[in-house]
């Protein structure tokens, strides 16, 4: 078996594991398996589409769009990723609402870092109300509740996370802390012990001994008197000292037990203090990491949205839209190999032909009397290809008509200096009055 086939078989194995875990809502485990599958075979579009669905189920729409865009670039035809993206984009204002929700989430992180927990909690409650499956927001909300000592509300937020992803490691860890502080862990432990303990003996299970035959007469009286005397002697000489020793021993044991319990509680308090300090440090680190990641997520989402618009417009031969959307695209934020290749292909078109589309749009706006729009289109055209004397000359004419002579003369000067042997240079000199 060659190396490529072996990698494909391993990738298929991890994909099957991820699919099984996704069926039982172990989303974290499923995501790890699918990432391993893509590591061995990046063209496994089924694994990439399922990973996108898992991200979407966990409230991370941006990550799901990234996976589906990559999948479409790898397999343009007969790909369910197009259907998934169409459902999101088909809902009017859905992407804008997601972007607004992410902005609110970022604001809540900033408030939490500044110590404004009440405002952060209020903002996060709005975020999860809009997107109830936003796992990261639920986790940060639970951490803020635990920092305030409200472990009951923290447990409710964590319960929602575990309904979405029943094996989420951080949610399980935070839930164990919340249960320990609310007494829920002890209740569950007792229930488990009772479920597997033996049945207690009932009254009916006791075997009653037979009664002795009673005697009558003087012998009975003598036996009673002798018994009482012997009983008193036994109590005085044997039972009383033994009881005293037993009571002293029991008292000493109880004192020892109480001291051990006090010592154990002190150790537990110290351990909880250390755990609290460690948890706060991890929370601060998590908040910092999430803030750093989410601050860039919004701009990245916008760039992928623009790339999707460009690809659809190009497919529909709408080159005006291709040129306009590309002029606002920041290709540096698109880093995955397949999408970057698509951006490079579009950039080549824009530098060879697309810049003229923007110039033509500027001409149309100029002819219709919209000088401001014309200048905007001309500038976008120059941003793509600055070596275009006709566009520079047309911009200078507009500024001259608006009586902005300094700007117009500067642009005429660029044409004269940089393109001296052209007809446009002669026209520029005449316009400047040489």
VOPAGU-2260 file (C-alpha; in pm, 1 decimal, decimal comma):
REM VOPAGU-2260
SITE   aa  ch    i         X         Y         Z
SITE  UNK   A    0       0,0       0,0       0,0
SITE  UNK   A    1     152,4     335,1    -102,1
SITE  UNK   A    2     176,3     637,4     128,0
SITE  UNK   A    3    -117,3     829,8     -24,1
SITE  UNK   A    4    -361,5     539,2       5,9
SITE  UNK   A    5    -251,5     476,1     362,5
SITE  UNK   A    6    -313,5     841,8     455,0
SITE  UNK   A    7    -658,0     828,2     294,1
SITE  UNK   A    8    -748,7     516,0     493,2
SITE  UNK   A    9    -634,8     675,7     818,2
SITE  UNK   A   10    -829,7     993,0     732,4
SITE  UNK   A   11   -1143,7     788,8     662,6
SITE  UNK   A   12   -1101,5     611,4     996,3
SITE  UNK   A   13   -1082,6     939,6    1186,5
SITE  UNK   A   14   -1381,0    1072,2     988,4
SITE  UNK   A   15   -1590,4     768,6    1089,0
SITE  UNK   A   16   -1492,1     818,5    1454,0
SITE  UNK   A   17   -1585,7    1187,2    1433,1
SITE  UNK   A   18   -1920,9    1099,8    1274,9
SITE  UNK   A   19   -2002,5     852,5    1554,3
SITE  UNK   A   20   -1910,8    1106,0    1822,2
SITE  UNK   A   21   -2115,1    1376,3    1652,2
SITE  UNK   A   22   -2419,9    1145,3    1655,8
SITE  UNK   A   23   -2400,9    1122,2    2037,9
SITE  UNK   A   24   -2333,6    1501,0    2070,7
SITE  UNK   A   25   -1970,9    1461,8    2172,4
SITE  UNK   A   26   -1891,3    1766,5    1957,8
SITE  UNK   A   27   -1547,5    1840,9    2108,5
SITE  UNK   A   28   -1432,4    1484,5    2052,0
SITE  UNK   A   29   -1581,4    1482,4    1703,3
SITE  UNK   A   30   -1400,8    1805,7    1612,2
SITE  UNK   A   31   -1064,8    1661,6    1723,8
SITE  UNK   A   32   -1118,1    1345,6    1513,8
SITE  UNK   A   33   -1217,3    1549,8    1207,6
SITE  UNK   A   34    -912,2    1776,0    1242,8
SITE  UNK   A   35    -692,5    1464,0    1249,2
SITE  UNK   A   36    -874,1    1334,1     942,4
SITE  UNK   A   37    -797,9    1660,1     754,3
SITE  UNK   A   38    -437,1    1643,1     873,3
SITE  UNK   A   39    -392,0    1313,9     689,2
SITE  UNK   A   40    -605,4    1406,0     385,4
SITE  UNK   A   41    -696,5    1773,0     339,2
SITE  UNK   A   42    -917,2    1693,7      35,9
SITE  UNK   A   43   -1161,9    1496,6     256,4
SITE  UNK   A   44   -1450,2    1739,0     194,7
SITE  UNK   A   45   -1701,6    1528,9     392,2
SITE  UNK   A   46   -1487,6    1570,3     704,5
SITE  UNK   A   47   -1447,9    1943,5     638,5
SITE  UNK   A   48   -1822,7    1991,2     585,5
SITE  UNK   A   49   -1902,8    1801,0     906,7
SITE  UNK   A   50   -1644,6    2008,9    1096,1
SITE  UNK   A   51   -1818,9    2321,7     967,5
SITE  UNK   A   52   -2154,4    2189,5    1091,2
SITE  UNK   A   53   -2004,0    2122,3    1435,8
SITE  UNK   A   54   -1863,0    2476,3    1451,6
SITE  UNK   A   55   -2204,2    2610,0    1349,7
SITE  UNK   A   56   -2378,7    2401,7    1617,3
SITE  UNK   A   57   -2138,9    2546,8    1878,2
SITE  UNK   A   58   -2229,2    2900,8    1768,8
SITE  UNK   A   59   -1906,8    2974,7    1575,1
SITE  UNK   A   60   -2050,1    3080,1    1238,9
SITE  UNK   A   61   -1724,0    3235,7    1119,5
SITE  UNK   A   62   -1529,4    2911,6    1163,1
SITE  UNK   A   63   -1800,9    2713,8     984,8
SITE  UNK   A   64   -1794,6    2953,7     686,1
SITE  UNK   A   65   -1415,4    2917,6     660,9
SITE  UNK   A   66   -1441,5    2538,1     642,3
SITE  UNK   A   67   -1722,0    2546,1     382,8
SITE  UNK   A   68   -1542,2    2801,3     163,6
SITE  UNK   A   69   -1229,1    2583,3     163,1
SITE  UNK   A   70   -1446,5    2280,6      83,8
SITE  UNK   A   71   -1606,2    2458,3    -213,9
SITE  UNK   A   72   -1264,3    2556,1    -350,4
SITE  UNK   A   73   -1152,2    2192,9    -325,8
SITE  UNK   A   74   -1474,6    2051,0    -475,7
SITE  UNK   A   75   -1678,8    2313,4    -666,2
SITE  UNK   A   76   -1931,5    2061,4    -800,6
SITE  UNK   A   77   -2173,3    1836,9    -607,4
SITE  UNK   A   78   -2072,6    1976,6    -268,2
SITE  UNK   A   79   -2319,7    2010,1      19,3
SITE  UNK   A   80   -2117,4    2304,3     154,6
SITE  UNK   A   81   -2290,7    2522,8    -105,9
SITE  UNK   A   82   -2628,0    2424,0      41,6
SITE  UNK   A   83   -2512,7    2501,6     396,9
SITE  UNK   A   84   -2378,5    2843,0     297,6
SITE  UNK   A   85   -2691,5    2915,6      97,3
SITE  UNK   A   86   -2910,2    2852,2     400,8
SITE  UNK   A   87   -2712,0    3103,9     605,8
SITE  UNK   A   88   -2689,9    3366,6     333,4
SITE  UNK   A   89   -3052,1    3309,9     233,4
SITE  UNK   A   90   -3174,6    3442,7     566,0
SITE  UNK   A   91   -3190,9    3817,7     526,2
SITE  UNK   A   92   -2956,3    3995,4     765,4
SITE  UNK   A   93   -2830,4    3672,2     923,0
SITE  UNK   A   94   -2459,2    3746,7     873,3
SITE  UNK   A   95   -2504,1    4105,7     990,0
SITE  UNK   A   96   -2680,1    3982,2    1303,8
SITE  UNK   A   97   -2395,4    3735,6    1369,5
SITE  UNK   A   98   -2139,8    4013,2    1328,4
SITE  UNK   A   99   -2330,8    4237,6    1570,2
SITE  UNK   A  100   -2350,6    3952,1    1818,9
SITE  UNK   A  101   -1974,9    3892,7    1797,8
SITE  UNK   A  102   -1917,8    4264,4    1855,4
SITE  UNK   A  103   -2131,4    4249,2    2171,4
SITE  UNK   A  104   -1937,7    3942,2    2284,9
SITE  UNK   A  105   -1607,1    4126,4    2236,1
SITE  UNK   A  106   -1742,5    4423,5    2432,0
SITE  UNK   A  107   -1840,6    4193,3    2718,8
SITE  UNK   A  108   -1486,7    4050,1    2726,6
SITE  UNK   A  109   -1349,1    4402,2    2752,6
SITE  UNK   A  110   -1588,0    4479,9    3037,3
SITE  UNK   A  111   -1485,6    4160,9    3218,6
SITE  UNK   A  112   -1117,3    4247,7    3187,8
SITE  UNK   A  113   -1189,7    4595,3    3325,5
SITE  UNK   A  114   -1365,2    4444,1    3628,1
SITE  UNK   A  115   -1718,6    4547,6    3525,1
SITE  UNK   A  116   -1863,9    4201,3    3584,3
SITE  UNK   A  117   -2226,3    4318,0    3613,9
SITE  UNK   A  118   -2223,9    4489,5    3274,3
SITE  UNK   A  119   -2032,9    4198,3    3120,0
SITE  UNK   A  120   -2290,2    3948,7    3251,8
SITE  UNK   A  121   -2576,5    4163,9    3121,2
SITE  UNK   A  122   -2414,3    4185,8    2776,5
SITE  UNK   A  123   -2337,5    3812,2    2764,9
SITE  UNK   A  124   -2696,8    3727,7    2857,0
SITE  UNK   A  125   -2807,7    3926,1    2551,6
SITE  UNK   A  126   -2550,5    3743,5    2337,8
SITE  UNK   A  127   -2669,1    3394,9    2440,7
SITE  UNK   A  128   -3030,9    3504,9    2406,4
SITE  UNK   A  129   -2965,6    3587,8    2039,4
SITE  UNK   A  130   -2744,7    3280,5    1984,3
SITE  UNK   A  131   -2831,0    3014,0    2247,8
SITE  UNK   A  132   -2566,6    2777,1    2101,6
SITE  UNK   A  133   -2271,2    3017,3    2149,4
SITE  UNK   A  134   -2061,9    2784,2    2370,1
SITE  UNK   A  135   -1778,8    3033,3    2431,7
SITE  UNK   A  136   -2022,3    3295,6    2559,1
SITE  UNK   A  137   -2183,5    3043,6    2797,4
SITE  UNK   A  138   -1840,0    2945,3    2935,8
SITE  UNK   A  139   -1731,1    3305,7    2998,5
SITE  UNK   A  140   -2070,3    3376,4    3158,4
SITE  UNK   A  141   -2023,7    3076,3    3390,5
SITE  UNK   A  142   -1674,1    3196,1    3487,3
SITE  UNK   A  143   -1809,7    3541,7    3574,2
SITE  UNK   A  144   -2086,4    3387,4    3784,9
SITE  UNK   A  145   -1831,2    3172,4    3969,9
SITE  UNK   A  146   -1612,0    3475,7    4033,4
SITE  UNK   A  147   -1913,3    3637,5    4201,4
SITE  UNK   A  148   -1977,2    3320,2    4401,5
SITE  UNK   A  149   -2309,9    3250,9    4227,2
SITE  UNK   A  150   -2241,4    2883,7    4150,9
SITE  UNK   A  151   -2609,3    2800,9    4092,7
SITE  UNK   A  152   -2635,2    3033,9    3790,9
SITE  UNK   A  153   -2292,4    2917,4    3674,0
SITE  UNK   A  154   -2422,4    2560,0    3682,4
SITE  UNK   A  155   -2723,5    2657,9    3468,3
SITE  UNK   A  156   -2496,1    2810,6    3202,6
SITE  UNK   A  157   -2269,4    2506,3    3208,8
SITE  UNK   A  158   -2571,5    2274,7    3183,7
SITE  UNK   A  159   -2668,4    2450,0    2858,4
SITE  UNK   A  160   -2315,7    2395,2    2725,7
SITE  UNK   A  161   -2329,9    2024,3    2811,7
SITE  UNK   A  162   -2666,9    1996,7    2636,7
SITE  UNK   A  163   -2493,2    2120,9    2321,5
SITE  UNK   A  164   -2162,8    1933,6    2372,6
SITE  UNK   A  165   -2197,0    1669,2    2642,8
SITE  UNK   A  166   -1820,5    1602,0    2665,6
SITE  UNK   A  167   -1684,6    1957,7    2655,0
SITE  UNK   A  168   -1373,7    1930,2    2883,3
SITE  UNK   A  169   -1380,6    2281,4    3026,9
SITE  UNK   A  170   -1755,0    2270,7    3087,8
SITE  UNK   A  171   -1717,6    1939,9    3274,9
SITE  UNK   A  172   -1435,3    2081,0    3487,0
SITE  UNK   A  173   -1623,1    2401,3    3571,0
SITE  UNK   A  174   -1936,6    2197,0    3647,7
SITE  UNK   A  175   -1744,8    1984,6    3899,9
SITE  UNK   A  176   -1635,7    2304,5    4076,8
SITE  UNK   A  177   -1991,1    2441,9    4075,2
SITE  UNK   A  178   -2131,3    2115,0    4214,8
SITE  UNK   A  179   -1868,6    2109,9    4489,7
SITE  UNK   A  180   -1971,9    2458,0    4604,6
SITE  UNK   A  181   -2347,6    2397,6    4585,4
SITE  UNK   A  182   -2346,8    2054,7    4756,9
SITE  UNK   A  183   -2475,1    1889,2    4443,9
SITE  UNK   A  184   -2170,0    1662,6    4423,0
SITE  UNK   A  185   -2236,8    1519,1    4772,6
SITE  UNK   A  186   -2603,8    1458,8    4690,0
SITE  UNK   A  187   -2511,6    1271,4    4372,7
SITE  UNK   A  188   -2250,7    1066,9    4561,0
SITE  UNK   A  189   -2506,2     961,3    4824,0
SITE  UNK   A  190   -2757,0     867,3    4556,2
SITE  UNK   A  191   -2493,5     651,6    4389,2
SITE  UNK   A  192   -2401,5     481,8    4716,3
SITE  UNK   A  193   -2766,0     411,1    4797,4
SITE  UNK   A  194   -2824,6     271,3    4452,0
SITE  UNK   A  195   -2551,2       4,8    4496,6
SITE  UNK   A  196   -2576,2     -62,4    4874,7
SITE  UNK   A  197   -2734,0    -376,3    5032,6
SITE  UNK   A  198   -3090,4    -367,2    5159,0
SITE  UNK   A  199   -3121,3    -280,0    5524,8
SITE  UNK   A  200   -3258,8    -551,5    5753,4
SITE  UNK   A  201   -3626,4    -508,6    5838,3
SITE  UNK   A  202   -3807,0    -594,8    6162,9
SITE  UNK   A  203   -3962,4    -897,8    6001,1
SITE  UNK   A  204   -3615,1   -1035,5    5929,0
SITE  UNK   A  205   -3521,3   -1066,5    6299,8
SITE  UNK   A  206   -3549,9   -1422,0    6439,8
SITE  UNK   A  207   -3727,0   -1411,8    6772,1
SITE  UNK   A  208   -3582,4   -1656,6    7031,9
SITE  UNK   A  209   -3819,3   -1891,3    7219,7
SITE  UNK   A  210   -3922,5   -1785,4    7571,1
SITE  UNK   A  211   -3795,0   -1968,1    7876,6
SITE  UNK   A  212   -4028,6   -2177,7    8085,5
SITE  UNK   A  213   -4122,4   -1990,0    8397,3
SITE  UNK   A  214   -4076,6   -2147,7    8738,0
SITE  UNK   A  215   -4295,6   -2098,0    9045,2
SITE  UNK   A  216   -4264,2   -2096,3    9424,9
SITE  UNK   A  217   -3979,2   -2024,9    9665,0
SITE  UNK   A  218   -3718,6   -2131,0    9415,9
SITE  UNK   A  219   -3824,0   -1844,5    9195,7
SITE  UNK   A  220   -3789,3   -1590,2    9478,5
SITE  UNK   A  221   -3446,6   -1724,1    9579,7
SITE  UNK   A  222   -3328,3   -1714,5    9221,5
SITE  UNK   A  223   -3444,3   -1355,4    9192,7
SITE  UNK   A  224   -3264,1   -1246,2    9509,7
SITE  UNK   A  225   -2942,5   -1425,9    9416,8
SITE  UNK   A  226   -2961,7   -1284,1    9066,6
SITE  UNK   A  227   -3005,3    -932,0    9196,6
SITE  UNK   A  228   -2707,4    -969,0    9429,9
SITE  UNK   A  229   -2486,3   -1112,1    9162,2
SITE  UNK   A  230   -2602,3    -845,0    8918,2
SITE  UNK   A  231   -2521,1    -566,7    9164,6
SITE  UNK   A  232   -2176,0    -714,3    9229,2
SITE  UNK   A  233   -2102,7    -752,6    8860,8
SITE  UNK   A  234   -2215,2    -396,7    8793,8
SITE  UNK   A  235   -2006,7    -256,8    9078,8
SITE  UNK   A  236   -1685,3    -448,4    9023,4
SITE  UNK   A  237   -1685,8    -524,2    8648,3
SITE  UNK   A  238   -1933,6    -319,9    8454,2
SITE  UNK   A  239   -1875,9      25,2    8607,9
SITE  UNK   A  240   -1495,9      31,4    8558,6
SITE  UNK   A  241   -1535,4    -108,7    8210,5
SITE  UNK   A  242   -1799,4     151,1    8122,4
SITE  UNK   A  243   -1580,4     428,3    8259,5
SITE  UNK   A  244   -1286,3     311,8    8051,5
SITE  UNK   A  245   -1512,5     275,3    7747,8
SITE  UNK   A  246   -1651,7     625,9    7793,1
SITE  UNK   A  247   -1301,9     771,1    7826,6
SITE  UNK   A  248   -1184,7     581,0    7520,4
SITE  UNK   A  249   -1490,0     690,2    7320,5
SITE  UNK   A  250   -1437,8    1050,4    7431,2
SITE  UNK   A  251   -1074,4    1038,0    7322,3
SITE  UNK   A  252   -1172,3     885,9    6988,3
SITE  UNK   A  253   -1436,0    1152,5    6930,1
SITE  UNK   A  254   -1188,7    1428,6    7012,8
SITE  UNK   A  255    -933,9    1274,8    6776,8
SITE  UNK   A  256   -1194,4    1245,7    6504,1
SITE  UNK   A  257   -1305,5    1607,6    6552,5
SITE  UNK   A  258    -944,6    1727,9    6534,5
SITE  UNK   A  259    -888,0    1521,6    6219,3
SITE  UNK   A  260   -1203,1    1667,8    6061,8
SITE  UNK   A  261   -1093,3    2021,5    6151,6
SITE  UNK   A  262    -751,2    1954,8    6003,1
SITE  UNK   A  263    -907,2    1803,6    5691,6
SITE  UNK   A  264   -1140,3    2101,9    5650,2
SITE  UNK   A  265    -846,2    2338,5    5683,8
SITE  UNK   A  266    -661,8    2142,9    5415,5
SITE  UNK   A  267    -970,8    2150,9    5193,2
SITE  UNK   A  268   -1001,6    2527,2    5242,7
SITE  UNK   A  269    -635,4    2572,7    5149,2
SITE  UNK   A  270    -680,9    2348,6    4845,0
SITE  UNK   A  271    -992,9    2541,6    4739,2
SITE  UNK   A  272    -809,5    2871,5    4779,0
SITE  UNK   A  273    -528,1    2741,5    4560,2
SITE  UNK   A  274    -780,0    2602,7    4310,2
SITE  UNK   A  275    -963,0    2935,0    4309,4
SITE  UNK   A  276    -638,2    3121,4    4241,8
SITE  UNK   A  277    -549,9    2877,1    3963,3
SITE  UNK   A  278    -900,8    2904,6    3817,6
SITE  UNK   A  279    -887,6    3284,4    3821,3
SITE  UNK   A  280    -547,3    3277,4    3653,0
SITE  UNK   A  281    -678,6    3038,7    3387,6
SITE  UNK   A  282    -991,9    3249,2    3343,1
SITE  UNK   A  283    -782,6    3559,7    3290,9
SITE  UNK   A  284    -564,9    3373,0    3043,6
SITE  UNK   A  285    -874,1    3234,6    2866,2
SITE  UNK   A  286   -1035,9    3578,6    2849,1
SITE  UNK   A  287    -713,5    3728,8    2712,0
SITE  UNK   A  288    -679,6    3450,5    2454,8
SITE  UNK   A  289   -1043,8    3472,7    2352,3
SITE  UNK   A  290   -1025,1    3851,5    2323,3
SITE  UNK   A  291    -713,0    3830,1    2108,4
SITE  UNK   A  292    -878,3    3574,3    1881,3
SITE  UNK   A  293   -1223,1    3730,1    1862,3
SITE  UNK   A  294   -1095,1    4084,5    1797,6
SITE  UNK   A  295    -958,6    3960,7    1464,7
SITE  UNK   A  296   -1247,3    3724,7    1392,4
SITE  UNK   A  297   -1487,6    3997,6    1284,0
SITE  UNK   A  298   -1257,5    4143,1    1019,8
SITE  UNK   A  299   -1167,0    3791,8     900,5
SITE  UNK   A  300   -1536,1    3705,1     864,7
SITE  UNK   A  301   -1594,0    4017,6     655,3
SITE  UNK   A  302   -1305,8    3931,8     422,0
SITE  UNK   A  303   -1439,0    3578,7     365,5
SITE  UNK   A  304   -1785,5    3722,6     303,4
SITE  UNK   A  305   -1639,3    3955,4      40,6
SITE  UNK   A  306   -1451,7    3663,4    -117,2
SITE  UNK   A  307   -1777,6    3466,5    -141,3
SITE  UNK   A  308   -1947,1    3769,2    -305,6
SITE  UNK   A  309   -1662,2    3798,2    -556,6
SITE  UNK   A  310   -1674,5    3427,2    -646,4
SITE  UNK   A  311   -2053,3    3435,1    -696,2
SITE  UNK   A  312   -2037,2    3756,4    -899,7
SITE  UNK   A  313   -1761,6    3613,5   -1119,5
SITE  UNK   A  314   -1967,5    3300,3   -1177,0
SITE  UNK   A  315   -2260,6    3523,4   -1282,9
SITE  UNK   A  316   -2027,0    3731,1   -1509,4
SITE  UNK   A  317   -2108,6    4041,9   -1301,4
SITE  UNK   A  318   -1764,2    4200,3   -1336,2
SITE  UNK   A  319   -1875,7    4537,5   -1195,7
SITE  UNK   A  320   -1953,1    4371,9    -862,6
SITE  UNK   A  321   -1627,7    4173,9    -880,2
SITE  UNK   A  322   -1425,9    4494,1    -922,5
SITE  UNK   A  323   -1613,4    4693,3    -655,5
SITE  UNK   A  324   -1600,9    4422,6    -388,7
SITE  UNK   A  325   -1236,3    4343,3    -463,8
SITE  UNK   A  326   -1141,3    4709,0    -410,3
SITE  UNK   A  327   -1247,3    4668,0     -43,1
SITE  UNK   A  328   -1093,2    4320,0       3,8
SITE  UNK   A  329    -799,6    4275,6     243,1
SITE  UNK   A  330    -635,8    3964,4     100,9
SITE  UNK   A  331    -374,1    3951,5     378,2
SITE  UNK   A  332    -638,7    3823,6     623,4
SITE  UNK   A  333    -718,4    3521,9     402,3
SITE  UNK   A  334    -443,0    3276,2     487,9
SITE  UNK   A  335    -558,6    2924,5     400,7
SITE  UNK   A  336    -403,6    2783,6      86,2
SITE  UNK   A  337    -712,8    2729,7    -128,7
SITE  UNK   A  338    -877,9    3066,0     -57,4
SITE  UNK   A  339    -547,9    3250,4     -99,1
SITE  UNK   A  340    -508,7    3088,6    -441,2
SITE  UNK   A  341    -854,4    3216,0    -540,0
SITE  UNK   A  342    -761,9    3567,3    -422,5
SITE  UNK   A  343    -438,9    3555,9    -624,7
SITE  UNK   A  344    -631,5    3456,4    -936,9
SITE  UNK   A  345    -876,5    3745,0    -891,3
SITE  UNK   A  346    -589,7    3986,8    -823,4
SITE  UNK   A  347    -430,5    3890,8   -1155,4
SITE  UNK   A  348    -756,6    3966,5   -1336,2
SITE  UNK   A  349    -794,0    4302,1   -1159,6
SITE  UNK   A  350    -438,7    4410,9   -1243,1
SITE  UNK   A  351    -481,5    4320,5   -1610,8
SITE  UNK   A  352    -846,6    4401,8   -1684,5
SITE  UNK   A  353   -1050,1    4475,7   -1373,1
SITE  UNK   A  354    -892,5    4815,8   -1303,6
SITE  UNK   A  355   -1048,1    4941,4   -1628,3
SITE  UNK   A  356   -1393,5    4827,9   -1507,2
SITE  UNK   A  357   -1358,9    5069,3   -1215,3
SITE  UNK   A  358   -1237,4    5343,2   -1449,8
SITE  UNK   A  359   -1542,1    5288,2   -1673,5
SITE  UNK   A  360   -1768,8    5312,8   -1369,3
SITE  UNK   A  361   -1599,0    5642,6   -1288,6
SITE  UNK   A  362   -1661,8    5765,3   -1643,8
SITE  UNK   A  363   -2028,0    5674,8   -1613,7
SITE  UNK   A  364   -2063,6    5857,3   -1284,4
SITE  UNK   A  365   -1883,6    6162,9   -1429,1
SITE  UNK   A  366   -2111,7    6170,3   -1732,8
SITE  UNK   A  367   -2418,2    6152,2   -1507,6
SITE  UNK   A  368   -2294,6    6448,1   -1304,1
SITE  UNK   A  369   -2194,4    6256,7    -987,7
SITE  UNK   A  370   -1840,4    6389,3    -952,8
SITE  UNK   A  371   -1788,6    6255,6    -599,8
SITE  UNK   A  372   -1870,0    5898,8    -703,9
SITE  UNK   A  373   -1652,5    5933,9   -1013,8
SITE  UNK   A  374   -1351,9    6037,5    -802,8
SITE  UNK   A  375   -1411,1    5738,0    -574,7
SITE  UNK   A  376   -1414,8    5493,4    -866,8
SITE  UNK   A  377   -1105,1    5654,7   -1021,9
SITE  UNK   A  378    -914,5    5630,8    -693,5
SITE  UNK   A  379   -1007,9    5262,8    -652,9
SITE  UNK   A  380    -884,4    5198,1   -1006,6
SITE  UNK   A  381    -553,1    5370,9    -928,4
SITE  UNK   A  382    -517,5    5170,9    -606,1
SITE  UNK   A  383    -512,2    4855,4    -817,4
SITE  UNK   A  384    -303,8    4995,5   -1104,2
SITE  UNK   A  385    -141,3    5330,1   -1043,2
SITE  UNK   A  386      19,7    5348,9   -1390,4
SITE  UNK   A  387    -288,1    5486,1   -1572,5
SITE  UNK   A  388    -240,7    5844,5   -1709,0
SITE  UNK   A  389    -593,3    5861,8   -1850,9
SITE  UNK   A  390    -752,2    5812,6   -1506,3
SITE  UNK   A  391    -514,0    6067,1   -1349,0
SITE  UNK   A  392    -599,6    6319,6   -1623,6
SITE  UNK   A  393    -976,3    6260,1   -1582,9
SITE  UNK   A  394    -948,2    6314,6   -1207,6
SITE  UNK   A  395    -758,6    6638,4   -1265,7
SITE  UNK   A  396   -1035,8    6766,0   -1495,3
SITE  UNK   A  397   -1297,4    6700,4   -1226,5
SITE  UNK   A  398   -1095,6    6883,4    -960,6
SITE  UNK   A  399   -1042,0    7172,6   -1208,6
SITE  UNK   A  400   -1418,1    7189,7   -1268,3
SITE  UNK   A  401   -1471,7    7200,9    -891,1
SITE  UNK   A  402   -1219,5    7488,2    -874,1
SITE  UNK   A  403    -984,7    7283,9    -653,6
SITE  UNK   A  404    -689,2    7413,6    -854,5
SITE  UNK   A  405    -406,0    7294,6    -628,5
SITE  UNK   A  406    -518,4    6931,9    -646,1
SITE  UNK   A  407    -594,1    6959,1   -1019,5
SITE  UNK   A  408    -251,5    7113,9   -1096,6
SITE  UNK   A  409     -75,9    6843,8    -895,2
SITE  UNK   A  410    -249,3    6570,3   -1098,3
SITE  UNK   A  411    -179,9    6752,3   -1427,5
SITE  UNK   A  412     183,5    6773,9   -1316,1
SITE  UNK   A  413     196,9    6396,2   -1264,2
SITE  UNK   A  414      79,0    6339,5   -1622,1
SITE  UNK   A  415     330,1    6593,6   -1761,4
SITE  UNK   A  416     628,0    6460,1   -1562,4
SITE  UNK   A  417     560,1    6086,6   -1580,7
SITE  UNK   A  418     421,9    6066,1   -1936,9
SITE  UNK   A  419     596,8    6350,8   -2125,3
SITE  UNK   A  420     573,0    6206,9   -2478,3
SITE  UNK   A  421     199,3    6140,5   -2476,7
SITE  UNK   A  422     -98,4    6334,6   -2610,1
SITE  UNK   A  423    -234,9    6352,1   -2253,9
SITE  UNK   A  424      79,3    6542,0   -2147,9
SITE  UNK   A  425       9,6    6804,8   -2416,3
SITE  UNK   A  426    -353,8    6834,7   -2303,4
SITE  UNK   A  427    -242,4    6862,4   -1939,9
SITE  UNK   A  428      -6,5    7151,7   -2028,6
SITE  UNK   A  429    -288,4    7331,5   -2206,9
SITE  UNK   A  430    -519,0    7274,9   -1907,0
SITE  UNK   A  431    -257,9    7426,0   -1676,0
SITE  UNK   A  432    -207,4    7720,8   -1913,2
SITE  UNK   A  433     153,8    7650,8   -2027,0
